């Protein structure tokens, strides 16, 4: 039996975190890691204490808005935003951390991740936002696709 490499281990946890998402369109999870320790986790969903999209529906979907557009009318926070918020609320410095995310960050999240000092990003699925990729590249943050999926029924990782 082989040991799971660290990047695949953390990406597997990220997939599990995404299972808490309350978005009706896309489940996203994110995990900030430094020195092989998880600092904060986040998933996409409405702010605490407000109705979730699972309860009230998705305005973007009702209006036929394509993925990656009109983020301002979405009830939810992105998983990356929730990682940053959770770290801040609990007084955890994530500067220099690696972010594992099930989906490539959008431009809004990319700007936040740049400013909070994330040093590297691993993601599993692409997202249609070229400006995000450009800005992360300009900021010198390595971004790498890690195509690993968690297979809960088998309890194993599949590529």
N, C-alpha and C positions, 0 to 999 in steps of 0.2 A: 504494500500500500504506500503510495506517494503522499507526501505532505503538500497541502495546498499552498502555492506561493502567496506572499503578502498581498500583492495587488488584487489577485482573484478572491482572496479571503475578504478584503474590505469591500470589493464590488459586490460580492454575494450578500454581505450585510446591507449594503445600499439597496439591493433589490428587495430585501425583507422590509426595510424601512418604508419603501414605496407602497407596501401593502396597507399602510395607514392612511394613504391619500384619500381625500374626499372629492376629488375632481372627477367629473363624469366623462372627460375627454381623454385624459392622459395621466397615468400614475407615475409620479416622479419621486425619487428618494435621493438624498444627499448625505454624505458623511464627511466630516473634517477630521483628519488624522495627522498626528505629529508624533514622531519617535515611536511608531507602531502602537499608539494609544488613540482611541476614539475620543475626540474632544467635544463634539456636538453632532447631532443628527437633525434632519429636517425632511419633511415631505410637503407636497403641495396641498393647500386647502385654505378654507376661509379662516380669518382671524378668530382667536379663542373667544367663545361666548357669542358668536354670531352664527346664523344658520349656514349650514354647509350646502354646497351645490347638490349633493345627494338628496337633500331635503327640499330645496326650492328650485332646482333646475339650473341650467347654464344659459345665461343671457347671450353669450357669444354664440353658442350653438343655435339658440332660437333665432338669432339674427343672421345665421349662415356665415359667420366670420371665419375665414381660414386660419389654420394654425399659424402662430407666429405674428398675428396682427391684432391690433386694438387691445393690448394688455390692460389698458386703463379701465376697461369696463368689466373686467373679470373680478369676481368676489375674492378669489384666492390669492394667496402669497405663493411664490415659487419655493421649491424645496431649498434652493441655495439661499434665498432670503431668510427662510426659517432657520437654517444652520447659523447664519450670521446673528440673527436675533436671539436664538437660544444661547449662543456663546456670550453675547453681550449681557443678557439677563442674568446669567450665572457667573459673570466675571471671568470668563475664560478667554485668554488671548489666542486667537487663531492665526496670527501673523506667522508666516513660515510654514503653515500646515499644507498638506495635500488634500484636495477635495476629490472625492469619488462621487460621481453623479450618474444616475441612470440615463440622463439625456444631456447633450451638449448645452451649456448655458446660453440663454438668450442675451441680447445686448444689455438689458437692464441689469441682469445678474452679473454679467461679465464686468461691467463697470464697478459694481459693488465688490466683487471678488478681487479685482485689481486694487481697489483702495483699501481693503482690509488686509492685504498682504498675503493672499494665498500664493503659494510658490509653485504649485503644479496641479494640473487637473487631469483626471482620468474620467472618461465617460463611456457609456455603452451604446447609446443610440444617437444618431445625428438629429439635428434640429435646423430648420431652414432660416438661418440668421448669419449671413456672411459678415455683417458688421461686427458681430460678437467675436467671430474667429479672427478678424483683422485686428480688433482692439487687443485681444489677448496676446496675439503675436507681437504687436507693437510694444506691449508692456513686458515682453520677454518671459511670459508664463508658458512653460511647456504644456501642451494639450495633447493627450494621446487617447485614441480609441482603444478600449479594452472590451472586445466583444465576448463577454462571458455572461451566461444566463444561469440563474439558479433553478434547479429542478427539484421543488419541494417534495413531490411525490416519491422521488427516488432518494432524496436526501443527498444529492450529488450535484456537482457542477458540470454543465455541459457546454461545449463550445459550438 
